[in-house]
């Protein structure tokens, strides 16, 4: 059996959908990301973008990216672990930590890599990841790359979360949830999750890719929205949504962030965030 056999099958399916006008993926956009974009020469309303605050074309954002290229060039030519660690990366991390009221933060090249690196670094062989059934794929893949075990609970079901945690004594545990679930659009029941986590001696990590810039009085996301910033152990976010660029970050205690920086493989073995997307 040919390992490539599956490829021809999906090609046939997509070609059939395309010929019937029902293939809607990989559309070519011929203009900047905005409330309206040009597709096939036609101006249409954009309703699928994550550019929540409309900052991708903001003059100050573009100016900062241009200045970064003029100062540092177009790339870092290496991992942050070795030669790719720029001063603007560290300045950005300090500002992120301050903004999210945490001790420290670390920046990755993408949001996807952030979850892969942080989760896989923190979950050892005797640890458990407790995740919502509808968590983002990057959370699931981060768990798969770790040596820990994974338990899922029904979406936003706190009784099922408690059931999942039963019998986990003497295990390291981290509850990982989306702040705002990207497909459903609902918000994690963070107050209940934090309460249950305390009862079962578990840590809490919130992927707030879709919450930052949208929730909370200061735009700090789900934890601020519920007044729980000091009770959520790790806040993960991405620059590819409200913050109008690319890259990801995680904020938490100095000790935990220091550990992730030295163990997170998706940062150590990947080129660092390019200067245009790193200005603090």
C-alpha positions in Angstrom: 0.0 0.0 0.0 1.3 3.4 -1.0 1.7 5.9 1.8 0.7 8.7 -0.7 -2.6 7.0 -1.7 -4.6 9.2 0.7 -3.3 12.3 -1.1 -5.1 11.5 -4.4 -8.4 10.9 -2.6 -8.5 14.3 -0.9 -7.4 15.9 -4.1 -10.4 14.3 -6.0 -12.7 15.5 -3.2 -11.5 19.1 -3.2 -11.6 19.3 -7.0 -15.2 18.1 -7.0 -16.2 20.6 -4.4 -14.3 23.4 -6.3 -16.1 22.5 -9.6 -19.4 22.8 -7.8 -18.5 26.1 -6.2 -18.5 24.6 -2.7 -14.7 24.8 -1.9 -14.1 27.8 0.4 -10.6 27.2 1.7 -7.3 28.9 0.7 -9.0 31.8 -0.9 -6.6 34.3 -2.4 -7.0 37.7 -0.8 -5.7 40.6 -2.9 -5.8 43.4 -0.4 -4.8 44.1 3.3 -6.8 42.5 6.1 -9.6 44.9 6.9 -13.3 45.0 7.4 -13.5 44.7 3.6 -11.1 42.7 1.4 -10.7 42.0 -2.3 -11.2 38.4 -3.5 -11.0 37.6 -7.2 -11.1 41.3 -8.0 -14.3 41.8 -6.0 -14.6 43.8 -2.8 -16.4 41.8 -0.1 -17.1 42.1 3.6 -14.7 40.2 5.8 -16.5 38.3 8.6 -13.9 35.5 9.2 -10.9 37.5 10.3 -9.4 37.5 13.8 -8.3 41.2 13.4 -10.6 42.1 16.2 -9.3 45.6 16.9 -8.5 46.5 13.3 -4.9 47.1 14.0 -3.2 45.2 11.1 -3.2 48.4 9.0 -2.8 50.9 11.7 -0.1 53.5 10.8 1.7 53.1 14.1 1.9 49.3 13.8 3.2 49.5 10.2 5.7 52.2 11.2 7.0 50.1 14.1 7.5 47.1 11.8 9.4 49.2 9.3 11.7 50.7 12.0 12.4 47.2 13.3 13.5 46.1 9.8 15.7 49.1 9.3 17.4 48.5 12.7 17.6 44.7 12.9 17.0 43.5 9.4 14.4 41.0 8.2 15.3 38.0 10.3 17.2 36.7 13.3 19.1 33.8 11.5 18.8 31.5 14.4 17.0 30.3 17.6 16.5 32.6 20.6 18.4 29.9 22.6 21.6 30.8 20.7 22.1 33.8 18.4 18.5 34.9 17.7 17.7 36.6 21.0 17.3 40.3 20.3 17.0 43.1 22.8 13.5 43.9 21.5 12.4 40.3 22.3 13.4 40.9 25.9 11.8 44.3 26.0 8.6 42.9 24.6 8.6 40.2 27.3 9.0 42.7 30.1 6.1 44.7 28.8 3.9 41.6 28.4 4.6 40.5 32.0 3.8 44.0 33.2 0.6 44.2 31.2 -0.7 40.8 32.4 0.4 41.4 36.0 2.8 38.4 36.0 6.4 38.1 37.0 7.7 37.1 33.6 6.8 36.2 30.0 8.4 34.4 27.0 7.8 35.0 23.4 7.6 32.3 20.7 7.5 32.6 16.9 3.8 31.6 16.7 0.9 31.0 19.0 0.8 27.4 17.9 4.4 26.9 18.9 3.7 28.6 22.2 1.3 25.9 23.3 3.5 23.1 21.9 6.5 24.4 23.8 5.0 25.4 27.1 2.7 22.4 27.6 5.1 19.7 26.4 7.8 21.3 28.6 5.7 21.3 31.8 4.0 17.9 31.6 6.3 15.1 32.8 5.7 11.3 32.9 3.8 11.5 36.2 1.7 14.5 35.2 -1.8 15.0 33.9 -3.3 17.5 31.4 -7.0 18.1 32.1 -8.4 19.7 29.0 -11.8 20.8 27.7 -13.1 18.6 24.9 -13.3 21.7 22.6 -9.8 23.1 23.4 -7.8 24.4 20.5 -5.7 21.9 18.4 -2.5 23.5 19.6 -3.3 22.5 23.2 -4.1 19.0 22.1 -0.9 18.7 20.1 1.1 20.2 23.0 -0.3 17.5 25.2 0.6 14.8 22.7 4.2 16.0 22.5 4.5 15.8 26.3 5.2 12.7 28.4 2.1 13.3 30.4 -1.3 11.7 30.2 -4.4 13.5 29.0 -7.9 13.5 30.4 -10.8 15.4 28.6 -13.9 16.7 30.2 -17.2 17.7 28.5 -17.2 21.2 27.2 -17.6 23.8 30.0 -19.1 21.0 32.2 -17.8 21.6 35.7 -19.3 18.4 37.2 -17.5 16.4 34.5 -14.3 18.4 35.3 -14.6 17.3 38.9 -15.3 13.7 37.9 -12.2 13.8 35.7 -10.1 15.0 38.6 -11.2 12.3 41.0 -8.5 9.8 41.8 -5.7 12.1 40.7 -4.1 12.5 44.1 -0.2 12.5 44.0 -0.2 13.5 40.4 0.9 16.8 38.9 -2.1 18.3 37.3 -2.7 21.2 34.9 -6.1 22.3 33.7 -5.8 23.9 30.3 -8.7 25.7 28.7 -9.4 28.3 26.0 -10.5 31.6 27.5 -12.9 32.2 24.6 -13.5 29.0 22.5 -12.7 29.8 18.9 -15.4 27.8 17.2 -18.2 28.0 19.8 -17.6 31.6 20.9 -18.5 31.0 24.5 -16.3 31.8 27.5 -14.7 29.3 29.9 -16.3 29.1 33.3 -13.1 30.3 34.8 -14.4 31.1 38.4 -15.6 27.5 38.7 -12.4 26.1 37.1 -10.2 28.0 39.5 -12.2 26.9 42.5 -12.1 23.2 41.4 -8.4 23.5 40.7 -7.7 24.7 44.2 -9.7 21.8 45.7 -7.7 19.3 43.7 -4.3 21.0 43.9 -4.1 21.6 40.2 -2.5 24.4 38.2 -4.5 26.5 35.6 -3.4 27.6 32.2 -5.6 29.7 30.0 -5.2 30.0 26.2 -6.5 33.5 25.7 -5.8 33.9 22.0 -9.3 35.1 21.4 -9.9 36.9 24.7 -7.0 39.3 24.8 -8.0 42.7 23.5 -11.7 41.7 23.7 -12.4 40.9 27.3 -11.6 42.7 30.5 -11.6 46.4 31.3 -8.0 46.8 30.2 -8.2 44.2 27.4 -6.2 41.6 29.4 -8.6 38.8 28.6 -10.7 36.2 30.4 -8.7 36.3 33.7 -9.2 40.0 34.1 -12.8 39.8 33.0 -13.5 37.5 36.0 -11.1 39.3 38.3 -8.9 36.2 38.5 -5.5 37.4 37.2 -3.7 36.5 40.4 -5.3 33.0 40.5 -4.5 31.8 36.9 -1.0 30.4 36.8 -0.3 30.8 33.1 -1.8 33.1 30.5 -1.1 32.2 26.9 -1.8 34.6 24.0 -1.0 35.2 20.4 -0.2 38.3 18.3 -2.1 37.0 15.3 -5.5 38.1 16.6 -6.2 41.4 18.3 -2.5 42.4 18.4 -2.2 42.5 14.6 1.0 40.5 13.9 2.3 37.0 14.4 3.9 35.2 17.3 2.8 33.9 20.7 3.7 34.3 24.4 3.0 32.8 27.8 3.1 34.8 31.0 3.5 33.4 34.6 5.9 33.1 37.5 9.7 33.8 36.9 10.5 30.2 37.8 8.0 28.6 35.4 8.8 30.9 32.5 12.6 30.3 33.0 11.9 26.6 32.9 9.9 26.9 29.7 12.7 29.0 28.1 15.2 26.2 28.7 13.0 23.2 27.9 10.4 24.2 25.4 11.6 22.5 22.2 9.4 24.6 19.8 11.4 27.7 20.8 14.8 26.2 21.3 14.8 24.4 17.9 13.0 27.1 15.8 14.1 30.4 14.4 13.1 33.3 16.6 10.3 35.8 16.0 11.5 38.2 13.1 12.2 41.8 14.0 9.2 43.3 12.2 6.8 41.4 14.5 8.8 41.9 17.7 8.8 45.7 18.3 7.8 46.3 22.0 
